[in-house]
Amino acid sequence: MSSDSGRADLVEQIRECKACGLCELMPFKPIPGVGPLSAQIVVVGEAPGHDESVIEEPFVGLAGRMLDRLFAESGIDRSQVFICNTVNCRPTDTGKKNRPPKKTEIDACKHWLFKQIKLVKPKIVFTLGKVPTSTILSLKPTVKLGDYLGNEHTAKTNTRSYLTTSSYHP
Ligand code: URA
């Protein structure tokens, strides 16, 4: 199977996922990652917000504009980065306010994140905030994000290891 057909299959499976029930609250489907499979960097956020759920793409709202600034300041071309989220649906109870994803939602969704990382095979996984950092590094909920910021760690997906580094969520 080529990487492209692997991606198409994975995107279709993610779009049809109903595992945590979040998609039933909103009139949209889960949002897979975007970017080239050749990307050397994968950026992982927490979950889509309102704008992302309307446009159906990760990091296109306010947080996306802040991420763009971070990329510009670091000399990184956004089009060369694969950008995805830990949870692929917008966590909300009312449709008005975003809320952090629950553990059950993270647990139901994280295998999609690991499958996307496995497909891209990046050199670096850059996690934005506590949810993606603790998911990628399998940290206990009691750990402090501050202890992990800017440091390099190694995470493993099945047979492959990759470098991770973390920042606050924009
Ligand atoms: N915040 C995230 O973590 N992901 C997005 O896609 C948008 C905002």
Backbone and ligand atoms as CSV (ligand in chain L), in Angstrom:
chain,resi,resn,atom,element,x,y,z
A,1,MET,N,N,0.849,-1.200,0.000
A,1,MET,CA,C,0.000,0.000,0.000
A,1,MET,C,C,0.890,1.259,0.000
A,2,SER,N,N,0.620,2.228,-0.889
A,2,SER,CA,C,1.436,3.438,-0.913
A,2,SER,C,C,1.042,4.326,0.273
A,3,SER,N,N,1.943,5.279,0.621
A,3,SER,CA,C,1.628,6.195,1.730
A,3,SER,C,C,0.375,6.999,1.418
A,4,ASP,N,N,0.222,7.376,0.111
A,4,ASP,CA,C,-0.937,8.198,-0.248
A,4,ASP,C,C,-2.245,7.438,-0.056
A,5,SER,N,N,-2.250,6.147,-0.459
A,5,SER,CA,C,-3.500,5.404,-0.269
A,5,SER,C,C,-3.698,5.097,1.216
A,6,GLY,N,N,-2.565,4.911,1.929
A,6,GLY,CA,C,-2.677,4.723,3.385
A,6,GLY,C,C,-3.296,5.955,4.029
A,7,ARG,N,N,-2.907,7.117,3.523
A,7,ARG,CA,C,-3.453,8.349,4.077
A,7,ARG,C,C,-4.941,8.478,3.748
A,8,ALA,N,N,-5.293,8.204,2.509
A,8,ALA,CA,C,-6.701,8.323,2.114
A,8,ALA,C,C,-7.573,7.401,2.970
A,9,ASP,N,N,-7.094,6.178,3.195
A,9,ASP,CA,C,-7.853,5.237,4.037
A,9,ASP,C,C,-7.993,5.772,5.460
A,10,LEU,N,N,-6.862,6.280,5.978
A,10,LEU,CA,C,-6.869,6.770,7.356
A,10,LEU,C,C,-7.801,7.978,7.494
A,11,VAL,N,N,-7.735,8.895,6.532
A,11,VAL,CA,C,-8.607,10.076,6.568
A,11,VAL,C,C,-10.073,9.635,6.569
A,12,GLU,N,N,-10.389,8.670,5.728
A,12,GLU,CA,C,-11.780,8.194,5.657
A,12,GLU,C,C,-12.217,7.588,7.000
A,13,GLN,N,N,-11.315,6.811,7.588
A,13,GLN,CA,C,-11.661,6.188,8.885
A,13,GLN,C,C,-11.844,7.244,9.978
A,14,ILE,N,N,-10.945,8.241,9.981
A,14,ILE,CA,C,-11.063,9.301,10.999
A,14,ILE,C,C,-12.380,10.052,10.800
A,15,ARG,N,N,-12.694,10.380,9.557
A,15,ARG,CA,C,-13.914,11.157,9.265
A,15,ARG,C,C,-15.177,10.417,9.709
A,16,GLU,N,N,-15.106,9.089,9.719
A,16,GLU,CA,C,-16.297,8.299,10.084
A,16,GLU,C,C,-16.332,7.915,11.558
A,17,CYS,N,N,-15.285,8.281,12.319
A,17,CYS,CA,C,-15.210,7.850,13.724
A,17,CYS,C,C,-16.333,8.484,14.571
A,18,LYS,N,N,-16.956,7.660,15.382
A,18,LYS,CA,C,-17.989,8.179,16.298
A,18,LYS,C,C,-17.699,7.667,17.721
A,19,ALA,N,N,-16.436,7.300,17.952
A,19,ALA,CA,C,-16.096,6.559,19.170
A,19,ALA,C,C,-16.405,7.296,20.467
A,20,CYS,N,N,-16.234,8.614,20.519
A,20,CYS,CA,C,-16.421,9.286,21.809
A,20,CYS,C,C,-17.744,10.026,21.907
A,21,GLY,N,N,-18.446,10.166,20.806
A,21,GLY,CA,C,-19.767,10.807,20.855
A,21,GLY,C,C,-19.726,12.313,20.657
A,22,LEU,N,N,-18.509,12.925,20.650
A,22,LEU,CA,C,-18.457,14.386,20.490
A,22,LEU,C,C,-19.074,14.828,19.167
A,23,CYS,N,N,-18.869,14.048,18.133
A,23,CYS,CA,C,-19.362,14.448,16.810
A,23,CYS,C,C,-20.893,14.504,16.776
A,24,GLU,N,N,-21.528,13.791,17.708
A,24,GLU,CA,C,-22.999,13.803,17.689
A,24,GLU,C,C,-23.574,15.119,18.188
A,25,LEU,N,N,-22.743,15.887,18.924
A,25,LEU,CA,C,-23.223,17.164,19.440
A,25,LEU,C,C,-23.191,18.253,18.380
A,26,MET,N,N,-22.392,18.048,17.348
A,26,MET,CA,C,-22.150,19.132,16.395
A,26,MET,C,C,-22.353,18.627,14.965
A,27,PRO,N,N,-22.746,19.527,14.082
A,27,PRO,CA,C,-22.987,19.096,12.702
A,27,PRO,C,C,-21.711,19.053,11.873
A,28,PHE,N,N,-20.685,18.383,12.372
A,28,PHE,CA,C,-19.479,18.258,11.558
A,28,PHE,C,C,-18.800,16.941,11.873
A,29,LYS,N,N,-17.862,16.599,11.025
A,29,LYS,CA,C,-17.167,15.325,11.210
A,29,LYS,C,C,-15.804,15.547,11.859
A,30,PRO,N,N,-15.214,14.484,12.399
A,30,PRO,CA,C,-13.858,14.605,12.955
A,30,PRO,C,C,-12.884,15.160,11.916
A,31,ILE,N,N,-11.896,15.915,12.401
A,31,ILE,CA,C,-10.989,16.651,11.512
A,31,ILE,C,C,-9.594,16.025,11.546
A,32,PRO,N,N,-9.181,15.371,10.470
A,32,PRO,CA,C,-7.837,14.772,10.445
A,32,PRO,C,C,-6.750,15.836,10.276
A,33,GLY,N,N,-5.499,15.427,10.439
A,33,GLY,CA,C,-4.375,16.342,10.265
A,33,GLY,C,C,-4.212,16.769,8.809
A,34,VAL,N,N,-3.507,17.905,8.637
A,34,VAL,CA,C,-3.207,18.391,7.285
A,34,VAL,C,C,-1.698,18.580,7.144
A,35,GLY,N,N,-1.235,18.507,5.898
A,35,GLY,CA,C,0.187,18.731,5.634
A,35,GLY,C,C,0.764,17.563,4.873
A,36,PRO,N,N,1.988,17.753,4.369
A,36,PRO,CA,C,2.582,16.708,3.540
A,36,PRO,C,C,3.044,15.491,4.349
A,37,LEU,N,N,2.950,14.328,3.756
A,37,LEU,CA,C,3.438,13.109,4.433
A,37,LEU,C,C,4.961,13.122,4.532
A,38,SER,N,N,5.588,13.988,3.741
A,38,SER,CA,C,7.057,14.085,3.786
A,38,SER,C,C,7.531,15.031,4.894
A,39,ALA,N,N,6.592,15.571,5.686
A,39,ALA,CA,C,6.961,16.564,6.706
A,39,ALA,C,C,7.958,15.984,7.710
A,40,GLN,N,N,8.934,16.817,8.098
A,40,GLN,CA,C,9.884,16.369,9.125
A,40,GLN,C,C,9.413,16.764,10.519
A,41,ILE,N,N,8.427,17.664,10.544
A,41,ILE,CA,C,7.881,18.098,11.835
A,41,ILE,C,C,6.382,17.819,11.856
A,42,VAL,N,N,5.919,17.204,12.944
A,42,VAL,CA,C,4.476,17.086,13.192
A,42,VAL,C,C,4.157,17.963,14.392
A,43,VAL,N,N,3.196,18.880,14.217
A,43,VAL,CA,C,2.729,19.701,15.328
A,43,VAL,C,C,1.414,19.109,15.832
A,44,VAL,N,N,1.323,18.920,17.143
A,44,VAL,CA,C,0.110,18.322,17.716
A,44,VAL,C,C,-0.537,19.293,18.705
A,45,GLY,N,N,-1.774,19.674,18.419
A,45,GLY,CA,C,-2.537,20.533,19.317
A,45,GLY,C,C,-3.464,19.706,20.194
A,46,GLU,N,N,-4.384,20.432,20.853
A,46,GLU,CA,C,-5.301,19.757,21.784
A,46,GLU,C,C,-6.528,19.212,21.040
A,47,ALA,N,N,-7.283,20.124,20.445
A,47,ALA,CA,C,-8.533,19.730,19.767
A,47,ALA,C,C,-9.004,20.928,18.950
A,48,PRO,N,N,-9.814,20.698,17.935
A,48,PRO,CA,C,-10.322,21.831,17.147
A,48,PRO,C,C,-11.195,22.748,18.006
A,49,GLY,N,N,-11.173,24.032,17.672
A,49,GLY,CA,C,-12.094,24.990,18.286
A,49,GLY,C,C,-13.222,25.280,17.310
A,50,HIS,N,N,-13.936,26.363,17.559
A,50,HIS,CA,C,-15.094,26.704,16.708
A,50,HIS,C,C,-14.691,26.896,15.247
A,51,ASP,N,N,-13.685,27.743,15.008
A,51,ASP,CA,C,-13.315,28.048,13.609
A,51,ASP,C,C,-12.840,26.796,12.877
A,52,GLU,N,N,-12.058,25.979,13.584
A,52,GLU,CA,C,-11.550,24.749,12.965
A,52,GLU,C,C,-12.708,23.817,12.602
A,53,SER,N,N,-13.729,23.801,13.462
A,53,SER,CA,C,-14.844,22.880,13.195
A,53,SER,C,C,-15.680,23.351,12.018
A,54,VAL,N,N,-15.681,24.658,11.756
A,54,VAL,CA,C,-16.444,25.181,10.609
A,54,VAL,C,C,-15.638,24.971,9.321
A,55,ILE,N,N,-14.340,25.313,9.384
A,55,ILE,CA,C,-13.493,25.212,8.173
A,55,ILE,C,C,-13.002,23.767,7.965
A,56,GLU,N,N,-13.113,22.970,9.008
A,56,GLU,CA,C,-12.694,21.557,8.980
A,56,GLU,C,C,-11.212,21.394,8.694
A,57,GLU,N,N,-10.424,22.188,9.422
A,57,GLU,CA,C,-8.972,22.089,9.309
A,57,GLU,C,C,-8.372,22.500,10.654
A,58,PRO,N,N,-7.302,21.813,11.113
A,58,PRO,CA,C,-6.705,22.195,12.399
A,58,PRO,C,C,-6.014,23.564,12.336
A,59,PHE,N,N,-6.084,24.300,13.420
A,59,PHE,CA,C,-5.339,25.558,13.594
A,59,PHE,C,C,-5.570,26.578,12.477
A,60,VAL,N,N,-6.822,26.913,12.270
A,60,VAL,CA,C,-7.125,27.976,11.298
A,60,VAL,C,C,-7.737,29.204,11.975
A,61,GLY,N,N,-8.035,29.124,13.285
A,61,GLY,CA,C,-8.616,30.261,14.008
A,61,GLY,C,C,-7.528,31.078,14.680
A,62,LEU,N,N,-7.880,31.667,15.824
A,62,LEU,CA,C,-6.938,32.525,16.550
A,62,LEU,C,C,-5.660,31.776,16.912
A,63,ALA,N,N,-5.806,30.556,17.433
A,63,ALA,CA,C,-4.621,29.768,17.810
A,63,ALA,C,C,-3.767,29.496,16.575
A,64,GLY,N,N,-4.419,29.336,15.430
A,64,GLY,CA,C,-3.695,29.104,14.173
A,64,GLY,C,C,-2.879,30.320,13.770
A,65,ARG,N,N,-3.459,31.506,14.008
A,65,ARG,CA,C,-2.699,32.722,13.647
A,65,ARG,C,C,-1.486,32.871,14.566
A,66,MET,N,N,-1.661,32.490,15.821
A,66,MET,CA,C,-0.512,32.548,16.737
A,66,MET,C,C,0.542,31.511,16.337
A,67,LEU,N,N,0.061,30.376,15.903
A,67,LEU,CA,C,1.005,29.338,15.442
A,67,LEU,C,C,1.763,29.839,14.211
A,68,ASP,N,N,1.061,30.529,13.317
A,68,ASP,CA,C,1.717,31.092,12.128
A,68,ASP,C,C,2.839,32.050,12.526
A,69,ARG,N,N,2.568,32.852,13.583
A,69,ARG,CA,C,3.605,33.792,14.045
A,69,ARG,C,C,4.810,33.031,14.566
A,70,LEU,N,N,4.526,31.980,15.316
A,70,LEU,CA,C,5.612,31.142,15.859
A,70,LEU,C,C,6.436,30.543,14.717
A,71,PHE,N,N,5.748,30.065,13.688
A,71,PHE,CA,C,6.452,29.506,12.523
A,71,PHE,C,C,7.302,30.591,11.867
A,72,ALA,N,N,6.691,31.779,11.661
A,72,ALA,CA,C,7.409,32.861,10.966
A,72,ALA,C,C,8.665,33.234,11.751
A,73,GLU,N,N,8.514,33.350,13.078
A,73,GLU,CA,C,9.675,33.732,13.910
A,73,GLU,C,C,10.752,32.647,13.912
A,74,SER,N,N,10.340,31.411,13.700
A,74,SER,CA,C,11.316,30.312,13.724
A,74,SER,C,C,11.797,29.956,12.320
A,75,GLY,N,N,11.321,30.673,11.313
A,75,GLY,CA,C,11.744,30.384,9.936
A,75,GLY,C,C,11.198,29.060,9.423
A,76,ILE,N,N,10.037,28.659,9.927
A,76,ILE,CA,C,9.443,27.386,9.492
A,76,ILE,C,C,8.316,27.670,8.504
A,77,ASP,N,N,8.305,26.925,7.411
A,77,ASP,CA,C,7.274,27.068,6.386
A,77,ASP,C,C,6.091,26.172,6.768
A,78,ARG,N,N,4.953,26.790,7.073
A,78,ARG,CA,C,3.792,26.013,7.544
A,78,ARG,C,C,3.399,24.914,6.552
A,79,SER,N,N,3.587,25.192,5.270
A,79,SER,CA,C,3.143,24.203,4.272
A,79,SER,C,C,4.004,22.934,4.302
A,80,GLN,N,N,5.141,22.995,5.014
A,80,GLN,CA,C,6.018,21.825,5.105
A,80,GLN,C,C,5.829,21.054,6.413
A,81,VAL,N,N,4.835,21.476,7.197
A,81,VAL,CA,C,4.617,20.865,8.514
A,81,VAL,C,C,3.291,20.097,8.492
A,82,PHE,N,N,3.251,18.960,9.175
A,82,PHE,CA,C,1.997,18.218,9.316
A,82,PHE,C,C,1.370,18.663,10.641
A,83,ILE,N,N,0.122,19.135,10.597
A,83,ILE,CA,C,-0.520,19.709,11.786
A,83,ILE,C,C,-1.775,18.901,12.123
A,84,CYS,N,N,-1.835,18.452,13.360
A,84,CYS,CA,C,-2.996,17.634,13.745
A,84,CYS,C,C,-3.324,17.883,15.221
A,85,ASN,N,N,-4.316,17.187,15.709
A,85,ASN,CA,C,-4.760,17.361,17.089
A,85,ASN,C,C,-4.827,16.025,17.821
A,86,THR,N,N,-4.834,16.111,19.145
A,86,THR,CA,C,-4.965,14.901,19.958
A,86,THR,C,C,-6.387,14.356,19.852
A,87,VAL,N,N,-7.347,15.267,19.881
A,87,VAL,CA,C,-8.763,14.901,19.728
A,87,VAL,C,C,-9.253,15.566,18.444
A,88,ASN,N,N,-9.945,14.817,17.618
A,88,ASN,CA,C,-10.276,15.326,16.273
A,88,ASN,C,C,-11.614,16.046,16.177
A,89,CYS,N,N,-12.394,16.060,17.260
A,89,CYS,CA,C,-13.661,16.802,17.271
A,89,CYS,C,C,-13.570,17.940,18.284
A,90,ARG,N,N,-14.416,18.939,18.101
A,90,ARG,CA,C,-14.410,20.083,19.016
A,90,ARG,C,C,-15.084,19.698,20.336
A,91,PRO,N,N,-14.330,19.753,21.463
A,91,PRO,CA,C,-14.967,19.453,22.741
A,91,PRO,C,C,-15.822,20.637,23.199
A,92,THR,N,N,-17.104,20.423,23.268
A,92,THR,CA,C,-18.036,21.450,23.725
A,92,THR,C,C,-19.280,20.746,24.247
A,93,ASP,N,N,-19.926,21.367,25.238
A,93,ASP,CA,C,-21.170,20.769,25.737
A,93,ASP,C,C,-22.379,21.480,25.164
A,94,THR,N,N,-22.179,22.756,24.844
A,94,THR,CA,C,-23.332,23.570,24.444
A,94,THR,C,C,-23.246,24.004,22.985
A,95,GLY,N,N,-22.084,23.833,22.372
A,95,GLY,CA,C,-21.875,24.354,21.016
A,95,GLY,C,C,-21.380,25.788,21.054
A,96,LYS,N,N,-21.408,26.416,22.234
A,96,LYS,CA,C,-20.970,27.820,22.320
A,96,LYS,C,C,-19.543,27.912,22.837
A,97,LYS,N,N,-19.285,27.216,23.950
A,97,LYS,CA,C,-17.955,27.320,24.580
A,97,LYS,C,C,-17.143,26.063,24.333
A,98,ASN,N,N,-15.855,26.255,24.063
A,98,ASN,CA,C,-14.962,25.091,24.001
A,98,ASN,C,C,-14.661,24.656,25.432
A,99,ARG,N,N,-14.367,23.416,25.608
A,99,ARG,CA,C,-13.864,22.937,26.908
A,99,ARG,C,C,-12.708,21.983,26.633
A,100,PRO,N,N,-11.877,21.715,27.653
A,100,PRO,CA,C,-10.785,20.754,27.427
A,100,PRO,C,C,-11.375,19.367,27.155
A,101,PRO,N,N,-10.711,18.566,26.360
A,101,PRO,CA,C,-11.222,17.205,26.136
A,101,PRO,C,C,-11.136,16.378,27.413
A,102,LYS,N,N,-12.115,15.480,27.585
A,102,LYS,CA,C,-12.106,14.580,28.745
A,102,LYS,C,C,-11.162,13.416,28.459
A,103,LYS,N,N,-10.758,12.744,29.556
A,103,LYS,CA,C,-9.839,11.614,29.396
A,103,LYS,C,C,-10.453,10.546,28.481
A,104,THR,N,N,-11.747,10.314,28.643
A,104,THR,CA,C,-12.400,9.291,27.812
A,104,THR,C,C,-12.331,9.673,26.332
A,105,GLU,N,N,-12.443,10.979,26.050
A,105,GLU,CA,C,-12.384,11.430,24.647
A,105,GLU,C,C,-10.960,11.295,24.098
A,106,ILE,N,N,-9.990,11.657,24.953
A,106,ILE,CA,C,-8.584,11.514,24.537
A,106,ILE,C,C,-8.266,10.038,24.290
A,107,ASP,N,N,-8.699,9.202,25.223
A,107,ASP,CA,C,-8.402,7.768,25.089
A,107,ASP,C,C,-9.061,7.176,23.840
A,108,ALA,N,N,-10.249,7.672,23.509
A,108,ALA,CA,C,-10.950,7.135,22.333
A,108,ALA,C,C,-10.293,7.609,21.033
A,109,CYS,N,N,-9.619,8.748,21.085
A,109,CYS,CA,C,-9.125,9.376,19.846
A,109,CYS,C,C,-7.625,9.204,19.613
A,110,LYS,N,N,-6.855,8.947,20.657
A,110,LYS,CA,C,-5.402,9.063,20.512
A,110,LYS,C,C,-4.803,8.057,19.526
A,111,HIS,N,N,-5.481,6.944,19.298
A,111,HIS,CA,C,-4.898,5.985,18.333
A,111,HIS,C,C,-4.844,6.594,16.936
A,112,TRP,N,N,-5.763,7.549,16.628
A,112,TRP,CA,C,-5.695,8.224,15.309
A,112,TRP,C,C,-4.439,9.093,15.227
A,113,LEU,N,N,-4.120,9.744,16.347
A,113,LEU,CA,C,-2.913,10.580,16.384
A,113,LEU,C,C,-1.679,9.717,16.122
A,114,PHE,N,N,-1.596,8.595,16.823
A,114,PHE,CA,C,-0.414,7.741,16.655
A,114,PHE,C,C,-0.350,7.159,15.243
A,115,LYS,N,N,-1.510,6.867,14.660
A,115,LYS,CA,C,-1.497,6.334,13.283
A,115,LYS,C,C,-1.018,7.400,12.300
A,116,GLN,N,N,-1.424,8.657,12.532
A,116,GLN,CA,C,-0.978,9.725,11.627
A,116,GLN,C,C,0.532,9.939,11.756
A,117,ILE,N,N,1.035,9.936,12.996
A,117,ILE,CA,C,2.479,10.120,13.200
A,117,ILE,C,C,3.249,8.980,12.532
A,118,LYS,N,N,2.707,7.788,12.648
A,118,LYS,CA,C,3.373,6.619,12.058
A,118,LYS,C,C,3.448,6.744,10.538
A,119,LEU,N,N,2.419,7.321,9.958
A,119,LEU,CA,C,2.374,7.476,8.506
A,119,LEU,C,C,3.366,8.544,8.029
A,120,VAL,N,N,3.464,9.631,8.786
A,120,VAL,CA,C,4.339,10.746,8.383
A,120,VAL,C,C,5.813,10.413,8.662
A,121,LYS,N,N,6.085,9.703,9.731
A,121,LYS,CA,C,7.466,9.393,10.139
A,121,LYS,C,C,8.310,10.662,10.290
A,122,PRO,N,N,7.894,11.595,11.144
A,122,PRO,CA,C,8.640,12.855,11.280
A,122,PRO,C,C,9.934,12.670,12.058
A,123,LYS,N,N,10.787,13.699,11.972
A,123,LYS,CA,C,11.985,13.685,12.834
A,123,LYS,C,C,11.593,14.196,14.218
A,124,ILE,N,N,10.693,15.199,14.224
A,124,ILE,CA,C,10.334,15.849,15.490
A,124,ILE,C,C,8.815,15.932,15.622
A,125,VAL,N,N,8.329,15.663,16.819
A,125,VAL,CA,C,6.918,15.904,17.135
A,125,VAL,C,C,6.879,17.047,18.146
A,126,PHE,N,N,6.192,18.119,17.775
A,126,PHE,CA,C,6.147,19.325,18.594
A,126,PHE,C,C,4.742,19.412,19.204
A,127,THR,N,N,4.660,19.258,20.526
A,127,THR,CA,C,3.352,19.221,21.179
A,127,THR,C,C,3.036,20.579,21.802
A,128,LEU,N,N,1.799,21.041,21.589
A,128,LEU,CA,C,1.395,22.351,22.082
A,128,LEU,C,C,0.401,22.188,23.228
A,129,GLY,N,N,0.905,22.280,24.449
A,129,GLY,CA,C,0.028,22.204,25.613
A,129,GLY,C,C,0.090,20.863,26.308
A,130,LYS,N,N,-0.611,20.808,27.444
A,130,LYS,CA,C,-0.509,19.631,28.315
A,130,LYS,C,C,-1.161,18.388,27.708
A,131,VAL,N,N,-2.293,18.578,27.026
A,131,VAL,CA,C,-3.019,17.404,26.513
A,131,VAL,C,C,-2.165,16.621,25.511
A,132,PRO,N,N,-1.643,17.264,24.441
A,132,PRO,CA,C,-0.824,16.478,23.521
A,132,PRO,C,C,0.488,16.007,24.138
A,133,THR,N,N,1.080,16.824,25.016
A,133,THR,CA,C,2.365,16.434,25.608
A,133,THR,C,C,2.186,15.184,26.462
A,134,SER,N,N,1.145,15.193,27.317
A,134,SER,CA,C,1.000,14.007,28.178
A,134,SER,C,C,0.496,12.808,27.389
A,135,THR,N,N,-0.210,13.059,26.293
A,135,THR,CA,C,-0.667,11.921,25.476
A,135,THR,C,C,0.518,11.267,24.764
A,136,ILE,N,N,1.339,12.100,24.138
A,136,ILE,CA,C,2.473,11.564,23.372
A,136,ILE,C,C,3.492,10.881,24.288
A,137,LEU,N,N,3.731,11.500,25.450
A,137,LEU,CA,C,4.770,10.954,26.331
A,137,LEU,C,C,4.203,10.024,27.404
A,138,SER,N,N,2.893,9.720,27.331
A,138,SER,CA,C,2.225,8.854,28.323
A,138,SER,C,C,2.520,9.312,29.752
A,139,LEU,N,N,2.305,10.590,30.008
A,139,LEU,CA,C,2.592,11.128,31.345
A,139,LEU,C,C,1.378,10.975,32.248
A,140,LYS,N,N,1.628,10.940,33.543
A,140,LYS,CA,C,0.528,10.899,34.515
A,140,LYS,C,C,-0.151,12.276,34.543
A,141,PRO,N,N,-1.457,12.341,34.843
A,141,PRO,CA,C,-2.169,13.627,34.852
A,141,PRO,C,C,-1.592,14.624,35.855
A,142,THR,N,N,-0.851,14.116,36.851
A,142,THR,CA,C,-0.335,15.011,37.897
A,142,THR,C,C,0.942,15.757,37.474
A,143,VAL,N,N,1.540,15.411,36.327
A,143,VAL,CA,C,2.812,16.061,35.974
A,143,VAL,C,C,2.574,17.514,35.586
A,144,LYS,N,N,3.619,18.310,35.765
A,144,LYS,CA,C,3.523,19.729,35.404
A,144,LYS,C,C,4.097,19.914,34.008
A,145,LEU,N,N,3.335,20.600,33.153
A,145,LEU,CA,C,3.796,20.825,31.784
A,145,LEU,C,C,5.131,21.573,31.790
A,146,GLY,N,N,5.270,22.510,32.757
A,146,GLY,CA,C,6.484,23.322,32.835
A,146,GLY,C,C,7.756,22.483,32.906
A,147,ASP,N,N,7.655,21.279,33.454
A,147,ASP,CA,C,8.840,20.423,33.560
A,147,ASP,C,C,9.253,19.873,32.201
A,148,TYR,N,N,8.364,19.967,31.232
A,148,TYR,CA,C,8.639,19.364,29.925
A,148,TYR,C,C,8.888,20.377,28.823
A,149,LEU,N,N,8.559,21.661,29.101
A,149,LEU,CA,C,8.655,22.664,28.044
A,149,LEU,C,C,10.060,22.811,27.511
A,150,GLY,N,N,10.158,22.847,26.188
A,150,GLY,CA,C,11.433,23.133,25.547
A,150,GLY,C,C,12.448,22.004,25.659
A,151,ASN,N,N,12.172,21.001,26.477
A,151,ASN,CA,C,13.130,19.900,26.600
A,151,ASN,C,C,12.887,18.882,25.499
A,152,GLU,N,N,13.906,18.124,25.228
A,152,GLU,CA,C,13.738,17.072,24.226
A,152,GLU,C,C,13.494,15.744,24.926
A,153,HIS,N,N,12.542,14.989,24.407
A,153,HIS,CA,C,12.231,13.665,24.948
A,153,HIS,C,C,12.111,12.706,23.785
A,154,THR,N,N,12.138,11.443,24.116
A,154,THR,CA,C,11.940,10.462,23.053
A,154,THR,C,C,10.649,9.718,23.321
A,155,ALA,N,N,9.798,9.648,22.301
A,155,ALA,CA,C,8.550,8.897,22.433
A,155,ALA,C,C,8.599,7.744,21.455
A,156,LYS,N,N,7.785,6.753,21.698
A,156,LYS,CA,C,7.795,5.573,20.827
A,156,LYS,C,C,6.401,5.307,20.301
A,157,THR,N,N,6.267,5.100,18.990
A,157,THR,CA,C,5.002,4.561,18.480
A,157,THR,C,C,5.351,3.203,17.887
A,158,ASN,N,N,4.842,2.177,18.449
A,158,ASN,CA,C,5.163,0.813,18.025
A,158,ASN,C,C,6.668,0.647,17.910
A,159,THR,N,N,7.161,0.528,16.674
A,159,THR,CA,C,8.565,0.187,16.525
A,159,THR,C,C,9.468,1.408,16.390
A,160,ARG,N,N,8.885,2.593,16.266
A,160,ARG,CA,C,9.680,3.749,15.908
A,160,ARG,C,C,9.798,4.755,17.052
A,161,SER,N,N,10.986,5.350,17.199
A,161,SER,CA,C,11.155,6.405,18.198
A,161,SER,C,C,11.256,7.747,17.483
A,162,TYR,N,N,10.826,8.784,18.126
A,162,TYR,CA,C,11.023,10.112,17.551
A,162,TYR,C,C,11.209,11.106,18.676
A,163,LEU,N,N,11.831,12.199,18.302
A,163,LEU,CA,C,12.139,13.252,19.259
A,163,LEU,C,C,10.883,14.086,19.488
A,164,THR,N,N,10.603,14.448,20.727
A,164,THR,CA,C,9.475,15.353,20.965
A,164,THR,C,C,9.974,16.582,21.717
A,165,THR,N,N,9.343,17.694,21.442
A,165,THR,CA,C,9.605,18.895,22.211
A,165,THR,C,C,8.262,19.602,22.408
A,166,SER,N,N,8.144,20.380,23.463
A,166,SER,CA,C,6.827,20.881,23.840
A,166,SER,C,C,6.829,22.368,24.115
A,167,SER,N,N,5.648,22.955,23.960
A,167,SER,CA,C,5.469,24.363,24.266
A,167,SER,C,C,4.077,24.531,24.874
A,168,TYR,N,N,3.790,25.738,25.397
A,168,TYR,CA,C,2.423,26.009,25.832
A,168,TYR,C,C,1.507,26.010,24.624
A,169,HIS,N,N,0.233,25.827,24.858
A,169,HIS,CA,C,-0.744,25.907,23.773
A,169,HIS,C,C,-0.913,27.376,23.368
A,170,PRO,N,N,-0.935,27.675,22.058
A,170,PRO,CA,C,-1.071,29.086,21.671
A,170,PRO,C,C,-2.475,29.595,21.961
L,1,URA,N1,N,-6.377,24.571,19.212
L,1,URA,C1,C,-5.947,23.334,18.960
L,1,URA,O1,O,-5.383,22.689,19.811
L,1,URA,N2,N,-6.159,22.833,17.786
L,1,URA,C2,C,-6.745,23.512,16.823
L,1,URA,O2,O,-6.913,22.996,15.748
L,1,URA,C3,C,-7.171,24.796,17.110
L,1,URA,C4,C,-6.977,25.312,18.299
